[in-house]
Amino acid sequence: MALASFITLPYKLEREQPPFESNEIKTPESLPRYFIREMTKPGAKVFDPFVGLGTTMFVAEELKRVPYGIEADPRRHEWVAGQMEHWMNVLCTDSARAASIGLPKMDISLTAPPFMAINHKWNPLYGGDPSKDGYDVYLKRMQHIYKQVAQVMKRNAPVIVQVDNIPGRTFTPLIRDLSNAISKVLKLENEVTIAWQGGRDDYRHTHCLIFKNAAV
Ligand SMILES: C[S@@+](CC[C@H](N)C(=O)[O-])C[C@H]1O[C@@H](n2cnc3c(N)ncnc32)[C@H](O)[C@@H]1O
């Protein structure tokens, strides 16, 4: 189905956050709710390779879809899995292992991956391991992770990546760079801009890249 390329969604964080986190890493529930409703049917398998605080997992269960996810941080993993009916579908590991941990074929993938600024060294995909620092290593690793993700997706299934550019004195064109990296392993089909209704002054909109699990 054709998605609108510009939509408006409410910016409202609906769930209590764990005491060990701020709201910074959480996506409003309205975003996964929109894409899961538009692009899947009840019973569909929904995959998030970067679970974070579980927004995609919780919304998938609310919509009677079946969530699967990976989260590397044990504290976040435990907090999310502990509130889920399908808790055994959320694994605490590196999403680079997605293709080798016995996951079933998924109908849709949706996530906000960890972001990295071009001038930072700390690579969030390796928990800051100093031997894996730098933006280029981050982009290569993201490409590798999405190569694994592609292997657990059904053919032609949508893979949605929420990403924003990072402003500042050194501007990071992360939308361009992640689309370039991931489009080597998945077919880039569309980009949807989401305007937040009632959002914070410093966060008025976001972007979703829509890939398809098809030959590139
Ligand atoms: C931006 S957050 C996801 C936010 C999520 N969409 C939400 O609304 O709660 C990214 C998550 O990816 C996790 N992460 C980072 N590197 C990872 C890796 N290699 N494998 C799995 N998870 C990873 C981080 O611990 C973090 O919780």
The ligand as an SDF file (V2000), in Angstrom:
LIG
                    3D

 27 29  0  0  0  0  0  0  0  0999 V2000
   17.3040    4.7650   20.5730 C   0  0  0  0  0  0  0  0  0  0  0  0
   17.1490    3.3680   21.6050 S   0  0  0  0  0  0  0  0  0  0  0  0
   15.6290    2.6480   21.0430 C   0  0  0  0  0  0  0  0  0  0  0  0
   14.4250    3.4380   21.5390 C   0  0  0  0  0  0  0  0  0  0  0  0
   13.1090    2.7460   21.3120 C   0  0  0  0  0  0  0  0  0  0  0  0
   12.6660    2.9550   19.9510 N   0  0  0  0  0  0  0  0  0  0  0  0
   12.0560    3.2640   22.2840 C   0  0  0  0  0  0  0  0  0  0  0  0
   11.2050    4.0550   21.9210 O   0  0  0  0  0  0  0  0  0  0  0  0
   12.1000    2.8680   23.4450 O   0  0  0  0  0  0  0  0  0  0  0  0
   18.3790    2.3050   20.9890 C   0  0  0  0  0  0  0  0  0  0  0  0
   18.6320    1.0700   21.8370 C   0  0  0  0  0  0  0  0  0  0  0  0
   19.5310    0.2190   21.1310 O   0  0  0  0  0  0  0  0  0  0  0  0
   20.3220   -0.4790   22.0930 C   0  0  0  0  0  0  0  0  0  0  0  0
   21.5160   -0.9940   21.4010 N   0  0  0  0  0  0  0  0  0  0  0  0
   22.6600   -0.3480   21.0680 C   0  0  0  0  0  0  0  0  0  0  0  0
   23.4910   -1.1550   20.3900 N   0  0  0  0  0  0  0  0  0  0  0  0
   22.8700   -2.3540   20.2870 C   0  0  0  0  0  0  0  0  0  0  0  0
   23.2240   -3.5900   19.6780 C   0  0  0  0  0  0  0  0  0  0  0  0
   24.3860   -3.7450   19.0470 N   0  0  0  0  0  0  0  0  0  0  0  0
   22.3350   -4.6060   19.7400 N   0  0  0  0  0  0  0  0  0  0  0  0
   21.1410   -4.4540   20.3750 C   0  0  0  0  0  0  0  0  0  0  0  0
   20.7540   -3.3040   20.9930 N   0  0  0  0  0  0  0  0  0  0  0  0
   21.6060   -2.2620   20.9390 C   0  0  0  0  0  0  0  0  0  0  0  0
   20.6010    0.5730   23.1520 C   0  0  0  0  0  0  0  0  0  0  0  0
   20.9360   -0.0540   24.3870 O   0  0  0  0  0  0  0  0  0  0  0  0
   19.2840    1.3500   23.1970 C   0  0  0  0  0  0  0  0  0  0  0  0
   18.4580    0.8560   24.2140 O   0  0  0  0  0  0  0  0  0  0  0  0
  1  2  1  0
  2  3  1  0
  2 10  1  0
  3  4  1  0
  4  5  1  0
  5  6  1  0
  5  7  1  0
  7  8  2  0
  7  9  1  0
 10 11  1  0
 11 12  1  0
 11 26  1  0
 12 13  1  0
 13 14  1  0
 13 24  1  0
 14 15  1  0
 14 23  1  0
 15 16  2  0
 16 17  1  0
 17 18  1  0
 17 23  2  0
 18 19  1  0
 18 20  2  0
 20 21  1  0
 21 22  2  0
 22 23  1  0
 24 25  1  0
 24 26  1  0
 26 27  1  0
M  CHG  2   2   1   9  -1
M  END
$$$$
